[in-house]
């Protein structure tokens, strides 16, 4: 709908959604009516890998806006509001709108509004004023803090964390110097994970946040800058302190008693017990990315109080971090740790889930899930009727915008539309989105896997980094050329086999076959109702059928024992030759199952044709 707002108009742009016959809101654009008529909007989520960088998380669709009439001039600025969904990430993060042009040059726009309503839609919208068209995306980014250091100096506490402060002495710079900072918090669990993976990092106790600094004027420092920031203390230290106080009381008593006998030995023992191996603090940083990380051994870092540390810096560093150590660690290992830490904060542990519909094992869903949300994701799939096997893959790390390509091998292949089978499929990872693909799977060769009760296949997954992705707005479909790449992981897949019927020539069929089949259908359904009434399990019937048949009937009728039993009896009957005495065979299986009553009743009904 188009709603008038003074002499401007607010237009809702609807596009085709992911489901059938669904349309979703791409955005709202507020502009003069003449401009709105020539604006075209579409969702281009296939290009999402090209619009995100490290320390950014996509929280909306990727939207392309174009102007169809090149002869007319758009009366910029105009307003655009894009719906998004984001989880709260604390003070360190903020919502920004990124606009990218055809040459992949990007600008960041601060929303003028984060309203929950646009027209009749109740959603969260990021509204910005734009001066150019292009590709738009809503991102959750590290919050940028900007301030200017005057000649008289400055004491600046950061808004994202007031414990982090910078003190610039007077005349630090010869002229006012603008500064831009971002703070990347480091979770203790991340440090623990790196220590668990590599024993050489065992002496790392904790780290400060990673601080990124831009110094556009590049003025040299005339005097040092005092930086204070939190670096959590060793949790063992307080416990050791309590133990030390207790030991001092004991040592004092021992010293008084034993001084007369072994004064030198006691003196040495007290010195040994009182030895205090305090934590070591190291500053790591880099002046620029090309130079890489460096350990600044000449910088003295002091413990202030309550886990705060302070140090003097007399040169500009683009990024830095303080590391607390329990034991001395070689600088080469410290540099490796800093590199691993920087990579880890830009990565997320994820799993691939491949589940099938319980009532239709040919309907499959494949999705990427953040590992810490895996349990909730599996529960949601169960509520939708999707279950394993196979179980989810082992977790692996992915950066924002990296892709997972996968294909089916063996005797199973897949299709999105039920027609085009055998393609390579793609999922693009975004930690705050739900990358998901619904597929239909089937066997390649119905006579394959003849020695197995199942059709067998394997799903092979490959990781595609952002650097490997072609920088083109028209993203090509995955081609499947992965000969020089090792798979990220694999999942084994099976499908139950169909029970095949032999189509005999019409001349061989009995004259009364149709009426006989109808009688048997009625008889088997009566028997299924009787068995289900007593809650008799399928296995208790002892029918000579394959395990795959049992699996199939359970999948077809998961919540109805009568239907399960009826399907099983029908499958058993289809395997028998026409000359077989079905009633006599079925009565025998009923007696073996302990149901003599039903065996006799079945014989009576069949002989007297009473149904």
N, C-alpha and C positions, 0 to 999 in steps of 0.2 A: 504494500500500500504506500501511497505517496501522501504525505501530510505537509500542509503549508506551514511554514514558520517565517512570518513576515514576508519578504519577497524571495526568500530562499525556500527550498524544499528538502525534506528528509526522506530518502528513498531506501527501501529494503531490497537488497540483492539476494535472490534465492538461486541456489545451484543444486545440481543433482547430488544426492547424498550417497552414502555407501550402500544402503539397502535398496531393495527394489521399490519403485514408485515412491521413493522418499526424496524430499527436498529439504535442504537445511540453509540456515542464514549464513551467508558468507560475510556480509558486513552491512553497515548502514553508511550512506554517504550523504552529507549535507552540502548542497551546492545550488547554484541557480538552475532552474528547470531546463534551460537550453543546454547546459553542460551535462546534466544527468542523462539526457536522451542519448548522448553519444559515448557514455562510459560503459565499458564492458568489464565484467568481473568473473573470474573463475578460480577454482581451488586447484593448486599445483603442488600437492603434497609429495609427489615423486621427486621434487627438487629440494626437499627439506634438508638434505645433507649439505647443500651449498650455502645455506643461510645461517648456519650455527658455527660458532667457534668454541674453543675451550672456555670453561667457566660461564657458559650460557646454556639454558635449557628451554627448548621450544614448548610453549603452552597453548598454542592455537593452530588452526589450519594455516598453511602458507597460501597467500592470496595474490593473484596477479590482477592489476587494474590497468586497462589500456583505454585509449581514446580513439574512436573509430573515424572521426572526421578530422583529418590532419590540417585542413584549411582553416579551421576555427581555433581560436586561442582560448585555453581554459583560464577562467578568471581566478587564479590562485590568490590567497590560500583557500582551500576547501577542507571540510572536516570529514574524517573517516572513523568509524567505531567498529572494532573487530571483537567478536566474542572469544573468550578464552576461559580455561579452567586451570587453576594453579593451586598447589598446596603451600601452606605457609612455611617459609624457610628461615624466619628470624630476621633480625635487623641488618644482617650482612647482605641481603638480597633485595632487589627491587624489580618492578615490572617496567619494561621498556618496549617500544615498538621500533623494529628495525626495517628500514626501507633500502632495498638493493636495486641498483639499476642494471641495464643490459650488460654493462662491462664489469659487473660484480663489485662495484664500488658501493660501500654501505655507509649509512648515517643512522644515528640513534636518536629517537624522538621521545621526549618525556611526555606521558599522557597528561592531558589537561583535565581528564576525568576518568574515574574507574567506576562508572555507574552500573547499577544492577538492572536497569531497564532501558530498552530502546523500543519505541512503539509499544506493541503489546507483548514483547518478549521479556521474560525475566531471566536474565543471564548476566554475567559479569562482562562488561565491555571496556576495552581500552580505547579511548577516544583521543585522537591527535589532530593537529592542524598540519596539513601537508602542502608543500610547495612544488612537488614533482610526483609523477606516477612511477610505478615500478612494481616490485614484488615486496609484499608486506608480511611481517610475522611478528607475533607477540612473544617476547622472551623474558625469562626470569634470569637476571644478570647480577653479578657482584655490584654492590652499590658503590658509586664513585663519589669521593669527597674532594671538593675543590676549595682551596683557600690561597690567599696571597700573603707572602712574607714581606712586610715592609722593612725599611732600612733600620728602624728602631728595634727590630726583633719581634718575636711572637712566641707565645706559649699556647699550643693548640691541642685540645683533646678531641678525639675523633667521635663523631656522632654514632657510628656503628658499635663502638665499644669505648666507653669513657676511660677505661683503664689504659688505653693506648694513647700516648701523648708525645708531642714533638716540641722541644724547646730550642728556639733559634735565638742565639745571643745577638745583641745589637751589632750592626755592621757585618752580620754574617754574609749578606749580599750587598753589592754596591748599589743596586737599584731594586725596586719591588720585584719579587720573583713568584710567579704563580706555581702552585703545586697541585697535583692530582694523585689521589691515593685510592687503592682498593685493598681490602683485607679478606683473605681466604682462610676461614677457620679450619683447624685441623682437629678432627675427632680423635679422641684417644684410641678408639677401636681401630682406626686406620693405622696408627703406629703399632698397635698390637699385632695387626695382620702382617705388616712388613717384617716384624721381628719373628713371627711364627714361620714365615716363608724362608727367612735367611738368618741363620745362627749368628752371622758376623755382626748383626745389629743388636745383639742381646744387651749390650751396655747402654743403649738409648733408653732413657727414662721417659722423656716427654719432649714436645716441641712447642714453640710459640706458633701463632698464626703466620701464614705466608703473607708478607706485605709487599704490594706492588706500588712503585712510586714513579710518576712521570714528572720530569723537571724541564718543561718546554724551553725556558730561557737558557738552560745549560750554563748558568753563571758558576764560576768556581766558588768554593766555600772559603771565606776569609777566616772563619773560626768554626769550631766543631759544633755539631748538633747533638743535643742530648735526647735520646729516645728511650722511652719506658713502655714496656708491654708485658702481658702475663705469659709466664712459662711455668706450667704446673710443677710443683715440687714433687720429690720422690715420695710416694705413699708409704714406703718402708721406713722413711726417716723418722717419722713420729713414733712408730713402734720401737725403733732402735733407740730413740731418745729416752723412752720410758724404761727400756731395759737397762740403759746406761745409768740412769738415776738409781735403779735398784742395785746394780752392780757396784756403784760408788759406796752405797751404805754398807754392803758386805765387805768391800775392800778396806773401808775405814776400820771395821772391827778386826779384820785379819791383820791389818798393819800394826795395830796397837799390841796385839797378842804376840806376833812373830818378830817384831822389830829387834828384840834383844838377841834373837838367834841368827837370822839371815838378813841383815839390813840391805846388802847389795841385791840379793835375789828378789826381795820384796819390791825394792825400788824399780828394778827392771820389769817385773811383772805388772806393776801399776802403770808404767809407761806404755806397755804393750796393750793392756786392756783399755786404756784411755785414749788410744790412737783413734783419731776421727778422720776417716776418709770422706771428705765432703764431695758433693757433686761437682762436676766440671761443666762449664758453660762455653759453648762455641758459637761464633757468629759465622754463618755462611751466606753468601750473596753473589750476585753477578752485576757487573757494571753494564753489560749489554748481553743479549742472547747469543751473539756470535762468540763472545769470549767464554761463556759457560760459567758454571759454579766455581767458587773459590772459597777457601777457608781463611778467615782473617784472624790469624793467631795473635797479631799485635793489638787487637782490640780487647780491652779488659771489660768483662761483664760482671756486674755486681748484683747480688741478691738484695732487693730493697725490703719488701715485706709482703706477706700473704701471697707468695708465688709470683710477685712482680720482679722483673729484672730491668737493669738500666745500663746503658753504655753510651760512649761518645763516638760519633762518626764524623770524619772530616773530609769525606768525598761522597759523591752521589752514587747510589746503588739503585738499579732498576727494580730489584727485588731482594729480599733478605729474610732469613729465618734464624731463630736461636734454638739450639739443640742442647738439652740437658743430658749429661752422661753420668753413669755410676762408675765407670772405669774408662781409662784413656782408650781412645779409638784412633787408629791411623787415619790421616787425612784422606788417603785414597778411598777408604771405606765411607768416611763422612760424605765425600763428594758423590759416591754411588747412592748413599742413602738420600741425599737431597734430590738427586735426579729421580729416584724411585718415588719419593714423596710427591714431587711435582706431577709426575705421571698419574699417581694414584688418586690425587684429588680431582683430576679431570676424568676419572673413569668410574664406572659403576659395575658392580657384580650383577650378572643377569643369568637367566636360564631360558632354554627353549622348552615349550610345552607342546606336545602333539597328542591331542585327545580325540576320541571318536564318540559320536552320538550313541547312546545306549540302545535305542530302538532301531537305529539305522547305522551299522558299523561302517558304511561307505561314506558317511558324512563326517568330515574331519575338520578340526580347527587347529591352526598353528599360530602360536603367539610368543612374543618375547616378554618376559616378566622380570622386573627387578627382584633380585634374590630375597631381599628382606620383606617383600610383599608376596612371596610365592605361596604361602599357606592361604592367604586371603584370596589370591587369584584362583587357586585350585578349588576352593570352596564355591566361588562364583561360577566356575565351570560346572561343578557338580549340580548346582541349582539349575543350570541351563540344560542339564541332561548329558553332559560330556564327561567321559571317564577314560582312564588308561586301561590296560597298557597301551603304549610304553610309558614308563615313568619319565619325569622331566630329566633333562640332561644335567651333567655336572656343571656347576657355575663357572663362568668365565667373565673377564672384564671387557667392557665396551665403553668407548667414548661417545659422547653425544653426536648423533648424525652418522655413526658408522652403520654399515649395512650387513645383514645376514642373507646370503643367497643360498637356496637349497633346491635339491632335485631328488626325485625318487628313482631308485635303481632296483634291479631284480625283477620280480614278476608282479610288481605293483607300480602303477603310475597315477597321476592326478590331473585334475582340471578344475578351473574356476567356474566355467560355464556349462560343464557337462558335455562339451564337444571337443575342445582343443586339449588333448592329453599330451603329456610328455614334455611340458615346458619347464624352464627354470623360474623359480619364484623368489621374491624379494621382500624382506621386512626391514624397515629403517628404524633404528633404535633411538628413542627419545624417552628419557627417564620419567617424564611426567605425562607421557602419552601412552596409549595402549596399542602397540603395533600388533595387528591381528589379521589373519587371512583364513577364510573358510573355503574348503576344497572338497571335491568329490573324488574318492579314490576307487579304483577297480583293478582287477587282474589284467595283466597283459595277455597271457595265454591261459585259457580256461583248462587246458590239458597239462599245464606245467605243474611242477612240484608233485608229480604223481605218487611219490612215496610218502607224502606228508598229508595230514588231514587239513592243512591250511595252505593258502597261497602266501608266499614269503617275499618280502622286499625290505629295502633299507632306505632311509632318508638321510642324505648326506648334506651337512651344513658347512658353508665357507664364510669366513669373516672378510669383509671388504672395508679397509680403512678409508678415511676421508681423502687421503692423499692418492688413493687408487681410483677415485671416482672422477670421471670426465667432467670438466668444468663447462657444461653446456646446459642451457635452459631446457632444451628438448632432450630429456634423459632417455638414452637407449634402453631397450629391454635387456635383462640379463641374458647373455649369450651362452653361458655354460662352459666357457673355455678356462678350465681350472687345472690343466695338466701340470703346471709348475707350482701348484699351491697345495699344501697339506690341508685336509679337512679340519675344521674346528671341532666337530663332533659328529656322531652318527646315532641314529635311532632305528632299531629293528622294528619291523611292522609285519603283522599277519592279517589275513582276511579269512573268514570261514568259507569253506567250499560249498557250492550249491549241490544239492542232491539232484542228479540228472535223471530225467525220464527218457526211456527209449521209445521213440515213435515207431510203432509197428505198422505194417500195411493194414489197410482197412479190412481185407479179407480174413485176416487172422483173428479179428476181434469177435468175441461172442455176441450173439444176437441180443441177449438181455443184459449187456454190460452196463448200459446207462442206468437201468433201474437197480442193478446190483450195486453199483457205485453209490447211488443215492442212499440205499439201505445201509451200506457200510458207513457212510458219513454220519447218518443219524445214530447208528450204533456206537461209533467211536466217540461222538460228542456226549452221548449218555454216559459212557464209561468214564470219560474225562471228568464229568461233573461229580460222579460218585467217588472217584479217587480224590479229587480236590476237596470234597466235603470232609474227608478224613485226613486232609493235609498230607497225603502221600507224596513223597519226593519223587523226582524223575528217576533218580538212580535206583530207587527201591523197586521199580518196575522190572529191572533186569532185562530190558530189551536189548538185543544185539545191534546197537547203533553206534556210530562213531562219536568220539568226543566232540568233534566239530559240529555235529548235529545238535547235541545238547547245548553247546555254546550258542548256536544260531537261534534256537527256539527261546533261550533265555533272553537274548538281545532283542528278539522280535516282540516278546510279551513279558517285559520285566516285572510287572506288578500283578499278573493274572495267572494263577496256577492252573485254572481250568483250561485257558487258552494254550498255555505251555504244554500241558499233558495232551491236549487234542492235537497240537502241531506235531508233537513227538510221535504219537500213534499213527498219524497220517504219513510221516516220513518213514516210519518202520514199514507200513503197509506197501509203500511205493517200491521198496527194495525187494519185495517178494515176487517170485515168478507167478504168472497167472494161474498155474496149476496147483499152487500151494493151498492147503486147507488153513485159511487164515483163522477161522474160529477155533480150530483145534490147537493151533500154535499159540494163539493169544490166551486161551484158557490155561495152557500149560504154564506160560509165564506168570499168570495171575496166581496159580497154585504155588509156584516157586516163591512168589512175593508174599505168601501167607494170606492171600485173599481167595480162599476156597468158595466163599459165599458169592463173590462176583463171578468167579469161574462158572459156577452152576447157573447163575442167572443169565450170563452171557450165552451159554449153550441153549438154555430154554428160549430166550428171545430170538436167537438165530434160527432155531428149528421151527418155531411157530410164527416167525416173522412178526413178532409183537414189539412195536417200538412206541 
